[in-house]
């Protein structure tokens, strides 16, 4: 498995991967998706291009044999903090340890590139199986809750749980 930073040449495959992992019927082939909670696109190609171009972000890819299988984004929050988001693994490749590999790579990237000492993330509160998965990766719930980051139809019930992990 190779982990590297995304480039603009990766945009089409990256977008397809994220959408297949989070939404629609393809996502249901995996265990970690939002297909039962949300409809519509998860992100857009322009949004991904902006993340790749941003000096305050690292968008990492996991590839095996030239095939894109996973991605994760790390953002610099300043003051020794970084934010992990958009962890996505191709549904047929889930449960092979790629998520664990990407979380570790994100932690290393946060420390090396942004001098982060703490890595934060948010999870939709009703996704208890995912919260438990992050706990097994060393994250703890902070007790803080935030509203869902974008307006969605009938999304008032979606609340985000804040989790963090010490990187020292």
C-alpha positions as CSV (number, residue, x, y, z in Angstrom):
1,X,0.0,0.0,0.0
2,X,1.3,3.4,-0.9
3,X,0.1,6.6,0.8
4,X,0.8,9.9,-1.0
5,X,-0.6,13.4,-1.3
6,X,-3.3,14.0,-3.9
7,X,-2.6,16.1,-7.0
8,X,-5.0,17.7,-9.5
9,X,-4.5,14.7,-11.7
10,X,-6.2,12.6,-9.0
11,X,-9.5,14.6,-8.9
12,X,-11.8,12.4,-11.0
13,X,-10.8,9.1,-9.3
14,X,-10.8,10.8,-5.9
15,X,-14.3,12.2,-6.4
16,X,-15.6,8.9,-7.5
17,X,-14.1,7.1,-4.5
18,X,-15.6,9.6,-2.0
19,X,-19.0,9.4,-3.5
20,X,-19.0,5.6,-3.7
21,X,-17.9,5.3,0.0
22,X,-20.4,7.8,1.5
23,X,-23.6,7.9,-0.6
24,X,-25.8,5.8,-2.7
25,X,-26.2,2.1,-3.3
26,X,-22.5,1.5,-3.8
27,X,-21.8,2.8,-0.3
28,X,-24.1,0.1,1.2
29,X,-21.5,-2.5,0.2
30,X,-19.3,-1.2,3.0
31,X,-20.0,-0.8,6.7
32,X,-19.2,2.9,7.0
33,X,-21.5,5.1,5.0
34,X,-24.0,7.9,5.2
35,X,-26.4,6.4,2.6
36,X,-29.1,5.8,5.1
37,X,-28.9,9.3,6.6
38,X,-28.2,11.6,3.6
39,X,-28.8,11.8,-0.1
40,X,-27.1,13.9,-2.8
41,X,-23.4,14.4,-3.3
42,X,-20.9,14.2,-0.5
43,X,-18.5,16.7,-2.1
44,X,-17.7,18.2,-5.5
45,X,-14.7,18.2,-7.7
46,X,-14.2,21.9,-7.2
47,X,-14.2,21.5,-3.4
48,X,-11.6,18.7,-3.7
49,X,-9.5,20.8,-6.0
50,X,-9.6,23.7,-3.5
51,X,-8.4,21.3,-0.7
52,X,-5.6,20.0,-2.8
53,X,-4.5,23.6,-3.6
54,X,-4.7,24.8,0.0
55,X,-1.4,25.0,1.9
56,X,-3.4,24.5,5.1
57,X,-4.6,21.0,4.0
58,X,-3.2,17.7,3.1
59,X,-5.4,15.3,1.1
60,X,-3.8,11.9,1.3
61,X,-4.5,8.9,-1.0
62,X,-4.0,5.2,-0.4
63,X,-3.2,3.2,-3.5
64,X,-2.4,-0.4,-4.2
65,X,-1.1,-1.5,-7.6
66,X,-2.1,1.9,-9.0
67,X,-5.7,1.6,-7.8
68,X,-7.1,4.3,-5.5
69,X,-8.6,2.6,-2.5
70,X,-8.8,5.3,0.2
71,X,-8.4,8.9,1.2
72,X,-8.3,11.2,4.2
73,X,-7.9,14.9,4.7
74,X,-6.0,16.7,7.3
75,X,-6.4,20.5,8.0
76,X,-4.3,22.7,10.1
77,X,-6.4,24.4,12.8
78,X,-3.4,26.3,14.2
79,X,-2.2,26.3,17.8
80,X,-1.0,22.7,17.6
81,X,-4.3,21.3,16.4
82,X,-5.3,19.6,13.2
83,X,-8.6,18.3,11.9
84,X,-9.1,14.9,10.3
85,X,-12.0,14.6,7.8
86,X,-13.4,12.8,4.8
87,X,-11.9,9.4,5.6
88,X,-13.1,7.2,2.8
89,X,-12.3,3.6,1.8
90,X,-13.7,1.9,-1.3
91,X,-16.6,-0.2,0.0
92,X,-15.2,-3.6,-1.4
93,X,-11.9,-2.8,0.4
94,X,-13.3,-2.0,3.8
95,X,-12.4,-4.1,6.7
96,X,-8.8,-4.7,5.3
97,X,-7.1,-2.2,7.6
98,X,-7.0,0.7,5.1
99,X,-8.9,3.0,7.4
100,X,-6.5,2.3,10.2
101,X,-3.6,2.9,7.9
102,X,-5.1,6.2,6.7
103,X,-5.8,7.5,10.2
104,X,-2.1,6.7,11.2
105,X,-0.9,8.5,8.0
106,X,-3.1,11.5,8.8
107,X,-1.7,11.6,12.4
108,X,1.9,11.6,11.1
109,X,1.0,14.2,8.4
110,X,-0.6,16.4,11.1
111,X,2.6,16.2,13.2
112,X,5.1,16.6,10.4
113,X,3.4,19.2,8.3
114,X,1.4,21.2,10.8
115,X,3.3,20.6,14.0
116,X,0.0,19.4,15.5
117,X,-0.1,17.9,19.0
118,X,-3.9,17.1,18.9
119,X,-5.9,15.6,16.1
120,X,-9.7,16.4,16.1
121,X,-12.6,15.0,14.1
122,X,-16.4,15.0,14.1
123,X,-18.8,12.1,13.6
124,X,-22.6,12.1,13.2
125,X,-23.8,11.3,16.6
126,X,-26.1,8.5,15.5
127,X,-23.2,6.6,13.9
128,X,-22.2,4.8,17.1
129,X,-20.4,2.1,15.3
130,X,-18.1,4.7,13.7
131,X,-17.6,6.5,17.0
132,X,-16.6,3.1,18.6
133,X,-14.2,2.5,15.7
134,X,-12.5,5.9,16.3
135,X,-12.3,5.1,20.0
136,X,-10.3,2.0,19.1
137,X,-7.9,4.2,17.1
138,X,-7.2,6.3,20.3
139,X,-9.8,9.1,19.9
140,X,-12.0,10.2,22.8
141,X,-15.3,12.1,22.8
142,X,-14.7,15.6,24.2
143,X,-18.4,16.1,25.2
144,X,-18.7,18.9,22.6
145,X,-21.4,18.6,20.0
146,X,-21.7,20.7,16.9
147,X,-24.5,21.2,14.3
148,X,-24.2,19.4,11.0
149,X,-21.8,21.5,8.9
150,X,-24.0,22.1,5.8
151,X,-27.8,22.5,5.5
152,X,-29.5,19.4,4.4
153,X,-33.3,18.7,3.9
154,X,-34.7,17.1,7.1
155,X,-31.2,17.3,8.6
156,X,-32.1,19.0,11.9
157,X,-31.6,15.7,13.7
158,X,-28.0,15.4,12.6
159,X,-25.6,16.5,15.3
160,X,-21.8,16.0,15.2
161,X,-19.9,14.5,18.1
162,X,-16.4,16.0,18.6
163,X,-13.5,13.5,19.2
164,X,-9.8,14.1,19.6
165,X,-6.6,12.3,20.0
166,X,-3.3,13.4,21.6
167,X,-0.4,13.1,19.1
168,X,2.5,13.5,21.5
